[in-house]
Amino acid sequence: MNQSNSFRQVFLDRSFTMSFACALLLACNSLGAAEIERSIEGALQLENVPSIQADDAKAMRPYLEARSGVVYGWLPHGDGALIGTRFGDTQQLHSVRAPMGARTQLTFEQEPILSAIINHNTAAPAMIYARDTGGNEQFQLYSYNLLINETTLLTEGPGTRNESPAYAPDGFQFAYTRINANGQYQIRFGDTRESGKTRVVFTPAANDARGTWYVHDVARGGEKLLLQNYASILDSNLVEFDVKTKKRLAITAAKGVGAREARYAPDGKSVFYLSDAGKDYVQLFRFDLATKKSTQISPYMLHDIEEYSFNVDASQVALNVNLDGSSEVQVYKLSDMSKPIATAAAKPSVISGLSFHPRKNLVLMSLSSAQVAGDAFVLDTATSEITPWTKHEMGGLASSSMVLPERIQYVGGKDKTIYNVQAFAYRPRSSGPHPVLILIHGGPESQARPNFDAWIQFLVNEMRIAVIVPNVRGSTGYGRLFTQMDDGVKRGDSVGDIGSLLDWIATQPEFDAKRVALMGGSYGGFMTLAGLVRYSERLVGGVNTVGISDLTTFLQNTSNYRRDLRRAEYGDERVPAIKAFFDTISPLKNASKIKAPLMVIQGANDPRVPASEASQIASAVRANGKAVWTITATDEGHGFKKKANVDRTRLAVAAFLRQHLLAP
């Protein structure tokens, strides 16, 4: 996997804001103090949330203690793997030097570290990682010297967002993207030996398409960069930029095409990248820098290629293929792409972080499934043997006790002859009919996948709740046409897929159609609220985490660097016709139709979906006399990452579901 892309995936499918606190306080006072019970637990501010139930805490404890790991690549020389996992309150970086070897913690930050890139130049063995403060996503970059275990701040400080770093081959120079407080993009260049001294080498021109700019790779000598101009997942292009002459060479230049994951070939004569140009699915291409021509080199598949990795001389390539949500790694000889020489798959599972060994034909990867918490594995391309390198603990639970998901399909859409919606269903082992929780993914350009989720396993095994995770229209992984089916004024159609799922549930004797609830985060939170508006009479409750409650106010208040990106997906609220459409589908403006109890969870420092989205929907639903529980974390942003906050919130959601979903 392109190391800089690991940052983009994380950052792209903290002081407490007093305005949010005041808004909630005013809303509460308008209803009368007796109607809202407030409490503070650590960094969490709770309203109407009951105290922890001993039985729930005991049953959930093993699931809360389960931990997962992800791989970031081989260490220099291939002397072990770099992984991210949690031993304390937050995820930190660790090294593993041999299969099933001890995990040695390298970083000890208070804030979580979400990703890292590794420098394989043996003269300067190091890595660059990023962290923010309290979830504010104002990421700063740090260099970690693997020889002396020393950390150095590379970027200039607060108020900026620094991301997508990429090393030059010399191992000292690096380039990265900076977004200033005013939303201005810069590509900057620096040297790890000169902490804090970076220079601007690129800024977008006035006639450039709007969107973000990311660094993908740096050429030998640091004289040229591979950059991506990202407007949306279906509209992004690649350019090679000459740092000295300031000239650009278009690698891709088609509008309405998604291109990503660009990197130089080892000989520097061509560029590899992924794109859906002329296709419905993402394939692997090579751009010849001499002839200026692109050629598809992967065999065409009716599935997306999500990432790739070459061995040291580019004689072999490993492709990570998305097979309807599950992953399969296929390794080919570049001289013969007709048939793979090795494969790795454990269906249903999710693989990520492909990385060839710097000297051997070994592929490092993360693998997660319902029964694998998230571990490092190595594929030997000569023998197809897969060797586990880590085994993360499931809190004392047996992996065999984890319920495997079943991939299901149901007919969706207004015209029920158009398409099928795919979903993953987790069914309790006991006899039904079972209450159902519909868990809706965010994005919307993302995909529900069968990876390890201790929360789902708790609901299914301990609360006997069936969990269904749908990929409604607009999801990725099923072709670009499907991803486009919810764009702009088609936004409300995807909510119809929840109605179609409710219809399907009613036909299944093992499910109780009278006890169904919704839950989702970010865009999934919007879908939860919109579902409560449209189908409130068929639902018993909903849990909204960092969700959008009104597209107009969201676009007006989200961080300025994100606004145009989101307009490309949702539509432009400044256009009267779009604004009028937003009003028709707004959960906030239709809050009177929400009849079911609601729970709202929000990080106070969220730069993506501002905390005002949570306060306004909580206030509006309460004004209608409906029950609302709220949790606000003063040290979190777009989703909770600190264990203490995650643990308490999950216990609260369990109490909400017990009261409203499990009630007869």
C-alpha positions as CSV (number, residue, x, y, z in Angstrom):
1,M,0.0,0.0,0.0
2,N,1.2,3.5,-0.8
3,Q,2.4,4.7,2.6
4,S,1.3,8.2,2.2
5,N,-2.2,6.9,1.2
6,S,-2.6,5.4,4.6
7,F,-2.7,8.9,6.0
8,R,-5.2,10.0,3.4
9,Q,-7.6,7.1,4.2
10,V,-7.4,7.9,7.8
11,F,-7.8,11.7,7.5
12,L,-10.4,11.4,4.4
13,D,-15.0,6.3,2.9
14,R,-9.6,20.1,21.9
15,S,-11.0,22.4,23.9
16,F,-14.6,22.0,24.6
17,T,-16.7,24.3,22.4
18,M,-18.6,26.5,24.7
19,S,-21.2,27.3,21.9
20,F,-22.2,23.7,21.9
21,A,-22.5,23.6,25.7
22,C,-24.5,26.8,25.8
23,A,-26.8,25.5,23.0
24,L,-27.5,22.4,25.0
25,L,-28.0,24.3,28.2
26,L,-30.5,26.7,26.6
27,A,-32.4,23.8,25.1
28,C,-32.5,22.0,28.4
29,N,-33.6,25.1,30.4
30,S,-36.5,25.7,27.9
31,L,-37.9,22.3,28.8
32,G,-37.4,22.6,32.5
33,A,-34.5,21.4,34.6
34,A,-36.6,18.4,36.0
35,E,-36.8,16.8,32.6
36,I,-33.1,16.5,32.0
37,E,-30.7,14.6,34.3
38,R,-27.1,15.7,33.8
39,S,-23.9,14.1,34.9
40,I,-20.2,14.4,34.2
41,E,-17.9,11.3,34.0
42,G,-14.4,12.2,33.1
43,A,-14.4,13.9,29.7
44,L,-18.0,12.9,29.0
45,Q,-21.0,15.1,29.6
46,L,-24.2,13.0,29.8
47,E,-27.9,13.9,29.7
48,N,-30.6,11.5,30.6
49,V,-28.1,8.6,30.5
50,P,-28.6,6.2,33.4
51,S,-25.8,5.0,35.6
52,I,-23.8,1.9,34.6
53,Q,-25.7,-1.4,35.1
54,A,-23.5,-4.0,36.8
55,D,-24.8,-6.8,34.7
56,D,-24.1,-4.9,31.4
57,A,-20.6,-3.9,32.6
58,K,-19.8,-7.5,33.5
59,A,-21.1,-9.0,30.3
60,M,-19.4,-6.3,28.1
61,R,-16.0,-6.3,29.8
62,P,-14.3,-9.0,27.7
63,Y,-15.6,-7.3,24.5
64,L,-14.2,-3.9,25.7
65,E,-10.8,-5.5,26.4
66,A,-10.5,-7.0,22.9
67,R,-7.9,-5.3,20.9
68,S,-7.0,-5.1,17.2
69,G,-3.8,-4.3,15.3
70,V,-3.0,-2.9,11.9
71,V,0.3,-3.0,9.9
72,Y,2.1,0.0,8.5
73,G,4.9,-1.8,6.7
74,W,8.2,-3.5,7.1
75,L,10.9,-2.0,9.3
76,P,14.2,-1.0,7.5
77,H,16.1,-4.0,6.2
78,G,12.8,-5.9,6.5
79,D,13.9,-6.5,10.1
80,G,10.4,-6.9,11.5
81,A,7.0,-5.2,11.1
82,L,5.6,-1.9,12.3
83,I,2.1,-2.2,13.7
84,G,-0.4,0.0,15.5
85,T,-2.2,-1.4,18.5
86,R,-3.5,-0.3,21.9
87,F,-2.1,-1.4,25.2
88,G,-3.2,1.6,27.3
89,D,-5.9,4.1,26.4
90,T,-4.9,4.9,22.8
91,Q,-3.4,3.3,19.8
92,Q,0.4,3.6,19.6
93,L,3.2,2.2,17.3
94,H,4.9,-1.1,18.1
95,S,7.6,-3.2,16.4
96,V,7.4,-7.0,16.0
97,R,10.7,-8.5,15.0
98,A,9.7,-12.1,14.2
99,P,6.5,-14.2,13.6
100,M,4.6,-14.2,16.9
101,G,7.4,-12.2,18.5
102,A,7.1,-9.8,21.3
103,R,5.4,-6.4,20.6
104,T,7.8,-3.6,21.6
105,Q,6.0,-0.2,22.1
106,L,7.8,2.7,20.3
107,T,5.6,5.7,21.0
108,F,3.9,6.7,24.2
109,E,1.7,9.6,23.3
110,Q,-1.4,10.6,25.1
111,E,-3.2,11.1,21.8
112,P,-3.7,8.2,19.4
113,I,-1.4,7.6,16.5
114,L,-3.4,6.6,13.4
115,S,-0.8,5.9,10.8
116,A,2.9,6.1,9.9
117,I,5.3,5.8,6.9
118,I,8.7,4.2,7.0
119,N,12.0,5.2,5.5
120,H,13.9,2.2,4.2
121,N,17.1,4.1,3.6
122,T,19.5,2.2,6.0
123,A,21.6,5.3,6.5
124,A,18.6,7.0,8.1
125,P,16.2,4.4,9.5
126,A,13.2,6.4,10.6
127,M,9.5,6.9,10.3
128,I,7.1,9.8,10.1
129,Y,3.8,9.7,12.1
130,A,1.0,12.1,12.7
131,R,-1.2,13.0,15.7
132,D,-3.6,15.7,16.6
133,T,-4.9,17.0,19.9
134,G,-8.3,16.0,21.3
135,G,-9.6,14.9,17.8
136,N,-9.3,18.4,16.3
137,E,-7.6,16.9,13.2
138,Q,-5.0,19.7,13.2
139,F,-2.4,17.0,12.5
140,Q,1.3,17.6,13.1
141,L,4.1,15.4,11.7
142,Y,6.8,13.9,13.8
143,S,10.0,12.0,12.8
144,Y,11.0,9.0,14.9
145,N,14.6,7.9,14.7
146,L,14.6,4.1,15.0
147,L,18.3,4.0,15.9
148,I,18.2,6.2,19.0
149,N,14.4,6.2,19.7
150,E,14.1,9.9,19.4
151,T,11.1,11.9,18.3
152,T,11.3,15.3,16.5
153,L,8.5,17.7,15.5
154,L,8.7,18.3,11.8
155,T,5.9,20.8,11.2
156,E,5.4,24.3,12.4
157,G,2.6,24.2,14.9
158,P,-1.1,24.7,15.7
159,G,-3.8,26.0,13.4
160,T,-2.6,23.9,10.5
161,R,-3.4,20.4,9.2
162,N,-0.4,18.5,7.9
163,E,-0.9,15.2,6.1
164,S,0.0,12.8,3.2
165,P,3.8,12.8,3.9
166,A,6.1,10.9,1.5
167,Y,9.8,10.3,1.7
168,A,12.3,10.9,-1.1
169,P,14.5,7.9,-1.8
170,D,17.4,9.5,0.1
171,G,15.4,8.9,3.3
172,F,15.9,12.5,4.6
173,Q,13.9,14.7,2.3
174,F,10.1,14.5,2.4
175,A,7.1,16.3,1.0
176,Y,3.6,16.7,2.5
177,T,0.3,18.6,2.3
178,R,-0.4,21.5,4.6
179,I,-3.9,23.1,4.9
180,N,-3.7,26.5,6.6
181,A,-6.4,27.9,8.9
182,N,-7.9,29.8,5.9
183,G,-8.3,26.5,3.9
184,Q,-5.4,27.2,1.6
185,Y,-3.5,24.2,0.3
186,Q,0.3,24.0,0.1
187,I,2.7,21.2,-0.9
188,R,5.8,21.7,1.3
189,F,9.2,20.1,1.1
190,G,11.6,19.6,4.0
191,D,14.5,17.6,5.4
192,T,14.2,15.5,8.6
193,R,17.7,16.8,9.6
194,E,16.3,20.4,9.7
195,S,13.3,20.2,12.1
196,G,10.6,22.8,11.4
197,K,12.3,24.2,8.3
198,T,10.1,23.4,5.4
199,R,9.4,25.4,2.2
200,V,6.4,25.8,-0.1
201,V,7.0,24.2,-3.5
202,F,3.4,24.1,-4.8
203,T,0.2,26.0,-4.4
204,P,-3.0,25.4,-6.5
205,A,-3.5,27.8,-9.4
206,A,-6.6,30.0,-9.7
207,N,-7.9,27.8,-12.5
208,D,-7.3,24.5,-10.8
209,A,-10.3,22.4,-10.0
210,R,-11.4,22.8,-6.4
211,G,-10.6,20.0,-4.1
212,T,-7.7,18.7,-2.0
213,W,-4.1,18.1,-3.0
214,Y,-2.1,15.2,-1.7
215,V,1.4,14.0,-2.1
216,H,1.7,10.4,-3.4
217,D,5.4,9.9,-4.1
218,V,8.8,11.7,-4.5
219,A,11.2,11.0,-7.3
220,R,14.9,10.2,-6.8
221,G,16.7,13.4,-6.0
222,G,13.5,15.0,-4.8
223,E,13.1,17.0,-8.0
224,K,9.6,15.8,-8.9
225,L,6.5,14.9,-7.0
226,L,3.4,12.8,-7.8
227,L,0.4,14.8,-6.7
228,Q,-3.3,14.0,-6.6
229,N,-6.0,16.6,-7.0
230,Y,-9.0,15.1,-5.3
231,A,-12.5,16.5,-5.8
232,S,-14.4,13.4,-4.9
233,I,-13.8,9.6,-5.0
234,L,-15.2,9.6,-8.5
235,D,-13.4,12.7,-9.7
236,S,-9.7,13.0,-9.0
237,N,-6.6,13.3,-11.2
238,L,-2.8,12.8,-11.0
239,V,0.0,15.1,-12.0
240,E,3.8,15.0,-11.9
241,F,5.1,18.3,-10.7
242,D,8.7,19.5,-11.3
243,V,9.8,21.3,-8.1
244,K,12.5,23.4,-10.0
245,T,10.7,24.4,-13.2
246,K,7.2,24.4,-11.7
247,K,5.9,22.5,-14.8
248,R,3.2,19.9,-14.6
249,L,2.7,16.7,-16.5
250,A,-0.8,15.3,-16.5
251,I,-0.8,11.6,-15.6
252,T,-4.6,11.5,-15.8
253,A,-6.7,14.4,-17.0
254,A,-10.3,13.1,-17.5
255,K,-13.2,14.7,-15.7
256,G,-15.4,12.3,-13.8
257,V,-12.6,9.7,-13.3
258,G,-11.2,8.5,-10.1
259,A,-7.4,8.1,-10.0
260,R,-5.4,7.3,-6.9
261,E,-2.4,5.4,-5.4
262,A,0.3,6.8,-7.7
263,R,3.9,5.9,-7.3
264,Y,7.1,5.7,-9.4
265,A,8.4,2.4,-10.7
266,P,11.8,1.4,-9.3
267,D,13.6,2.5,-12.4
268,G,11.7,5.9,-12.4
269,K,10.6,5.5,-16.0
270,S,6.9,5.0,-15.4
271,V,4.2,5.6,-12.9
272,F,1.8,3.0,-11.6
273,Y,-1.7,4.1,-10.4
274,L,-5.2,2.9,-9.8
275,S,-8.2,4.3,-11.8
276,D,-11.7,3.5,-13.0
277,A,-11.0,5.3,-16.3
278,G,-13.4,3.9,-18.9
279,K,-14.5,1.2,-16.4
280,D,-17.1,0.7,-13.7
281,Y,-14.4,-0.8,-11.4
282,V,-11.0,0.3,-10.3
283,Q,-8.0,-1.3,-12.2
284,L,-4.2,-1.0,-12.2
285,F,-2.6,1.2,-14.9
286,R,1.0,2.1,-15.9
287,F,1.9,5.6,-17.4
288,D,5.0,5.7,-19.5
289,L,6.8,8.9,-18.8
290,A,8.6,8.9,-22.2
291,T,5.6,8.2,-24.4
292,K,3.0,9.9,-22.1
293,K,0.6,6.9,-22.6
294,S,-1.3,4.9,-20.0
295,T,-1.9,1.1,-20.3
296,Q,-4.1,-1.0,-18.1
297,I,-1.8,-3.8,-16.8
298,S,-4.2,-5.7,-14.5
299,P,-6.6,-8.3,-15.9
300,Y,-10.0,-6.6,-16.0
301,M,-12.1,-7.6,-13.0
302,L,-15.7,-6.9,-12.1
303,H,-14.4,-5.8,-8.7
304,D,-12.3,-2.9,-7.4
305,I,-8.6,-3.2,-6.9
306,E,-8.1,-1.3,-3.6
307,E,-4.3,-1.3,-3.3
308,Y,-1.2,-2.8,-4.7
309,S,2.4,-3.4,-3.8
310,F,5.5,-4.2,-6.0
311,N,8.5,-6.2,-4.9
312,V,11.9,-4.5,-5.0
313,D,12.5,-5.0,-8.8
314,A,8.9,-4.7,-9.8
315,S,8.9,-8.3,-11.2
316,Q,5.9,-9.2,-9.0
317,V,2.8,-7.2,-8.0
318,A,0.3,-8.0,-5.2
319,L,-3.2,-6.7,-5.8
320,N,-5.8,-6.4,-3.0
321,V,-9.2,-7.1,-4.6
322,N,-12.6,-6.2,-3.0
323,L,-14.9,-9.2,-3.7
324,D,-18.3,-7.8,-2.6
325,G,-16.8,-6.6,0.7
326,S,-14.4,-9.5,1.4
327,S,-10.7,-9.2,0.4
328,E,-8.5,-11.4,-1.7
329,V,-4.8,-10.8,-2.4
330,Q,-3.7,-11.9,-5.8
331,V,0.1,-11.9,-6.7
332,Y,1.2,-11.8,-10.3
333,K,4.4,-11.8,-12.3
334,L,4.4,-8.5,-14.1
335,S,5.6,-10.3,-17.2
336,D,2.5,-12.5,-17.2
337,M,-0.7,-11.0,-15.7
338,S,-2.9,-13.8,-17.0
339,K,-3.0,-15.9,-13.8
340,P,-1.9,-15.2,-10.2
341,I,1.1,-17.1,-8.8
342,A,-0.1,-16.8,-5.2
343,T,-3.3,-15.8,-3.4
344,A,-4.4,-15.1,0.1
345,A,-8.0,-15.0,1.3
346,A,-10.0,-16.0,4.4
347,K,-13.6,-15.3,3.6
348,P,-15.3,-13.3,4.9
349,S,-12.4,-11.0,5.9
350,V,-10.9,-7.7,5.2
351,I,-7.2,-7.3,4.2
352,S,-5.3,-4.0,4.1
353,G,-1.8,-2.5,4.2
354,L,-0.1,-4.6,1.5
355,S,3.7,-4.2,1.7
356,F,6.4,-6.3,-0.1
357,H,9.5,-7.0,1.9
358,P,12.4,-4.7,0.8
359,R,14.5,-7.7,-0.3
360,K,12.4,-10.9,-0.3
361,N,9.2,-11.9,-2.1
362,L,7.2,-11.8,1.1
363,V,4.0,-9.7,1.4
364,L,3.0,-8.2,4.8
365,M,-0.7,-7.5,5.4
366,S,-3.3,-6.8,8.0
367,L,-6.2,-9.3,8.1
368,S,-9.4,-8.8,10.1
369,S,-12.5,-11.0,10.3
370,A,-15.3,-11.8,12.8
371,Q,-12.9,-14.4,14.3
372,V,-9.6,-12.6,13.8
373,A,-9.3,-9.4,15.8
374,G,-6.9,-7.7,13.4
375,D,-3.5,-9.2,12.9
376,A,-0.3,-9.1,10.8
377,F,0.2,-12.0,8.3
378,V,3.0,-12.6,5.8
379,L,2.4,-14.3,2.4
380,D,5.3,-16.2,0.8
381,T,4.7,-15.7,-2.9
382,A,6.8,-18.7,-3.8
383,T,4.8,-21.2,-1.7
384,S,1.5,-19.4,-1.0
385,E,2.2,-20.1,2.7
386,I,0.6,-17.6,5.0
387,T,2.4,-17.0,8.4
388,P,0.8,-15.2,11.3
389,W,3.0,-12.5,12.9
390,T,0.7,-11.4,15.7
391,K,-2.3,-12.7,17.6
392,H,-4.3,-9.9,19.3
393,E,-6.3,-10.8,22.3
394,M,-10.1,-11.0,22.3
395,G,-10.5,-10.1,26.0
396,G,-10.4,-13.7,27.0
397,L,-13.2,-14.7,24.6
398,A,-12.8,-17.7,22.3
399,S,-12.6,-16.8,18.6
400,S,-15.0,-19.6,17.8
401,S,-17.7,-17.8,19.9
402,M,-17.6,-14.9,17.5
403,V,-20.6,-15.0,15.0
404,L,-19.7,-15.0,11.3
405,P,-21.7,-12.7,9.1
406,E,-23.8,-13.9,6.3
407,R,-23.9,-11.8,3.1
408,I,-27.5,-11.2,2.1
409,Q,-29.3,-9.3,-0.7
410,Y,-32.6,-7.6,-0.8
411,V,-34.4,-5.7,-3.5
412,G,-34.1,-1.9,-3.1
413,G,-35.2,1.3,-4.8
414,K,-38.5,2.7,-5.9
415,D,-38.5,0.6,-9.0
416,K,-37.9,-2.8,-7.4
417,T,-36.5,-4.2,-10.6
418,I,-33.4,-2.0,-10.7
419,Y,-30.9,-3.4,-8.3
420,N,-30.1,-5.5,-5.2
421,V,-28.7,-4.0,-2.0
422,Q,-26.1,-6.1,-0.3
423,A,-25.7,-6.4,3.4
424,F,-24.0,-8.4,6.1
425,A,-26.3,-10.1,8.7
426,Y,-25.1,-11.2,12.1
427,R,-27.6,-13.6,13.6
428,P,-27.8,-14.8,17.3
429,R,-27.3,-18.5,17.8
430,S,-30.5,-18.7,19.9
431,S,-33.9,-19.2,18.4
432,G,-35.9,-16.1,17.3
433,P,-37.7,-14.0,16.5
434,H,-34.9,-11.5,17.4
435,P,-35.0,-7.8,17.7
436,V,-32.9,-6.1,14.9
437,L,-30.4,-3.3,14.9
438,I,-29.7,-1.8,11.5
439,L,-26.1,-0.4,11.6
440,I,-25.5,2.1,8.8
441,H,-22.0,3.0,7.7
442,G,-20.7,6.5,7.1
443,G,-19.1,8.1,4.1
444,P,-21.5,7.9,2.2
445,E,-18.7,6.8,-0.1
446,S,-17.6,3.9,2.1
447,Q,-18.6,0.2,2.6
448,A,-19.7,-2.0,5.4
449,R,-17.3,-4.9,5.5
450,P,-17.0,-8.1,7.5
451,N,-14.0,-7.1,9.7
452,F,-13.7,-7.7,13.5
453,D,-16.1,-5.6,15.6
454,A,-16.4,-6.4,19.3
455,W,-19.4,-4.1,19.6
456,I,-21.4,-6.1,17.1
457,Q,-20.3,-9.4,18.7
458,F,-21.5,-8.2,22.1
459,L,-24.9,-7.2,20.7
460,V,-25.4,-10.6,19.0
461,N,-23.9,-12.9,21.6
462,E,-24.9,-11.2,24.9
463,M,-28.0,-9.1,24.0
464,R,-29.4,-11.5,21.4
465,I,-29.9,-8.7,18.9
466,A,-29.6,-9.5,15.2
467,V,-27.4,-6.9,13.5
468,I,-27.8,-6.1,9.8
469,V,-25.2,-3.8,8.2
470,P,-26.4,-2.7,4.7
471,N,-24.5,-1.1,1.8
472,V,-27.2,1.2,0.5
473,R,-26.9,2.9,-2.8
474,G,-24.0,5.4,-2.8
475,S,-21.7,2.8,-1.1
476,T,-18.4,1.9,-2.7
477,G,-17.2,-1.6,-3.8
478,Y,-20.0,-2.3,-6.2
479,G,-18.9,-0.1,-9.2
480,R,-19.0,3.7,-9.8
481,L,-22.5,3.6,-11.2
482,F,-23.8,2.3,-7.8
483,T,-21.7,4.9,-6.0
484,Q,-23.3,7.7,-8.0
485,M,-26.9,6.5,-7.3
486,D,-27.4,8.8,-4.3
487,D,-25.6,12.0,-5.5
488,G,-27.3,15.4,-5.3
489,V,-31.1,15.3,-5.5
490,K,-31.0,11.5,-5.4
491,R,-30.0,11.7,-1.7
492,G,-33.4,10.8,-0.3
493,D,-33.5,7.6,-2.5
494,S,-30.8,6.0,-0.4
495,V,-33.0,6.4,2.7
496,G,-35.6,4.4,0.7
497,D,-33.1,1.5,0.9
498,I,-33.7,1.4,4.7
499,G,-37.4,1.2,4.0
500,S,-36.8,-1.7,1.6
501,L,-34.7,-3.4,4.3
502,L,-37.6,-3.0,6.8
503,D,-39.8,-4.7,4.2
504,W,-37.4,-7.6,3.9
505,I,-37.1,-8.0,7.7
506,A,-40.8,-8.3,7.9
507,T,-40.6,-11.4,5.6
508,Q,-38.1,-13.2,7.8
509,P,-39.6,-15.3,10.6
510,E,-36.4,-15.2,12.6
511,F,-36.6,-11.4,13.0
512,D,-39.1,-9.3,14.9
513,A,-40.3,-6.6,12.6
514,K,-41.9,-4.8,15.5
515,R,-38.6,-4.3,17.3
516,V,-36.1,-2.6,14.9
517,A,-33.8,0.3,15.7
518,L,-31.3,2.3,13.6
519,M,-27.7,3.3,14.5
520,G,-25.0,5.0,12.4
521,G,-22.1,7.4,12.6
522,S,-21.3,10.5,10.5
523,Y,-23.2,10.1,7.2
524,G,-24.7,6.9,8.8
525,G,-25.9,9.3,11.6
526,F,-27.7,11.4,8.9
527,M,-29.2,8.2,7.5
528,T,-30.3,7.2,11.1
529,L,-32.0,10.5,11.6
530,A,-33.6,10.5,8.1
531,G,-34.8,7.0,8.7
532,L,-36.4,8.0,11.9
533,V,-38.2,10.8,10.1
534,R,-39.5,8.6,7.3
535,Y,-40.1,5.3,9.1
536,S,-40.6,6.4,12.7
537,E,-43.8,4.3,13.1
538,R,-41.8,1.2,12.2
539,L,-38.9,1.9,14.5
540,V,-38.4,1.8,18.2
541,G,-35.4,4.0,18.5
542,G,-32.2,5.4,16.9
543,V,-28.6,6.2,17.9
544,N,-26.9,9.0,16.0
545,T,-23.2,9.4,16.4
546,V,-21.5,12.6,15.0
547,G,-24.3,12.7,12.4
548,I,-25.5,15.5,10.1
549,S,-28.9,16.8,11.1
550,D,-29.3,19.4,8.3
551,L,-27.2,19.4,5.1
552,T,-27.5,23.2,4.8
553,T,-26.2,24.0,8.2
554,F,-23.6,21.2,7.9
555,L,-22.2,22.7,4.7
556,Q,-22.2,26.2,6.2
557,N,-20.4,25.2,9.4
558,T,-18.0,22.3,8.5
559,S,-14.3,23.1,8.2
560,N,-13.7,25.4,5.3
561,Y,-11.2,23.0,3.6
562,R,-13.9,20.3,3.4
563,R,-16.8,22.5,2.2
564,D,-16.3,22.1,-1.6
565,L,-15.5,18.4,-1.2
566,R,-18.8,17.8,0.5
567,R,-20.7,20.0,-2.0
568,A,-19.4,17.7,-4.8
569,E,-21.2,14.9,-3.0
570,Y,-24.3,16.4,-1.5
571,G,-25.0,19.5,-3.7
572,D,-24.4,23.2,-3.3
573,E,-26.7,24.7,-0.6
574,R,-26.2,28.2,-2.2
575,V,-28.3,27.1,-5.2
576,P,-31.9,27.8,-4.3
577,A,-33.3,24.6,-5.8
578,I,-30.7,22.5,-3.9
579,K,-31.4,24.4,-0.7
580,A,-35.1,23.7,-1.1
581,F,-34.4,20.0,-1.7
582,F,-32.2,19.9,1.4
583,D,-35.1,21.3,3.4
584,T,-37.4,18.5,2.3
585,I,-35.0,15.8,3.5
586,S,-33.7,17.6,6.5
587,P,-34.1,15.7,9.8
588,L,-33.9,19.0,11.7
589,K,-36.7,20.6,9.7
590,N,-38.8,17.4,9.9
591,A,-38.0,16.7,13.5
592,S,-41.7,16.7,14.4
593,K,-42.0,13.4,12.5
594,I,-39.5,11.6,14.8
595,K,-41.7,9.7,17.2
596,A,-39.1,7.1,18.4
597,P,-36.6,7.7,21.3
598,L,-33.3,9.2,20.2
599,M,-29.7,9.0,21.4
600,V,-27.1,11.6,20.2
601,I,-23.4,11.1,20.6
602,Q,-20.9,13.8,19.7
603,G,-17.3,14.9,20.0
604,A,-17.1,18.5,21.0
605,N,-14.0,19.2,18.8
606,D,-15.4,17.6,15.6
607,P,-14.0,19.6,12.6
608,R,-16.1,17.6,10.1
609,V,-19.6,17.4,11.4
610,P,-19.7,20.3,13.9
611,A,-21.1,19.9,17.4
612,S,-24.0,22.2,16.5
613,E,-25.5,19.5,14.3
614,A,-25.9,17.4,17.4
615,S,-27.2,20.2,19.7
616,Q,-29.9,21.4,17.2
617,I,-31.4,17.9,16.6
618,A,-31.4,17.1,20.3
619,S,-33.1,20.4,21.0
620,A,-35.7,20.0,18.2
621,V,-36.7,16.4,19.2
622,R,-36.9,17.3,22.9
623,A,-39.1,20.3,22.0
624,N,-41.6,17.8,20.6
625,G,-41.7,16.0,24.0
626,K,-39.7,13.0,22.9
627,A,-37.0,11.2,24.9
628,V,-33.4,12.1,24.0
629,W,-30.2,10.9,25.6
630,T,-27.0,12.7,24.8
631,I,-23.3,12.1,25.3
632,T,-20.7,14.8,24.5
633,A,-16.9,14.1,24.8
634,T,-14.9,17.2,25.4
635,D,-11.6,15.5,24.3
636,E,-12.8,13.9,21.1
637,G,-13.6,14.8,17.5
638,H,-15.2,12.9,14.7
639,G,-15.8,9.7,16.5
640,F,-14.4,8.4,19.8
641,K,-10.9,7.0,19.9
642,K,-10.0,7.0,23.6
643,K,-10.8,3.7,25.4
644,A,-12.4,5.2,28.5
645,N,-14.8,7.2,26.3
646,V,-15.5,4.3,24.0
647,D,-16.2,2.0,26.9
648,R,-18.7,4.3,28.7
649,T,-20.5,5.2,25.5
650,R,-21.0,1.6,24.5
651,L,-22.4,0.8,28.0
652,A,-24.8,3.7,27.5
653,V,-25.9,2.6,24.1
654,A,-26.5,-0.9,25.5
655,A,-28.7,0.6,28.2
656,F,-30.6,2.6,25.5
657,L,-31.1,-0.5,23.4
658,R,-32.2,-2.6,26.4
659,Q,-34.8,0.0,27.3
660,H,-36.2,0.6,23.9
661,L,-35.3,-2.3,21.6
662,L,-35.5,-5.3,23.9
663,A,-38.7,-4.2,25.6
664,P,-41.6,-6.5,24.7
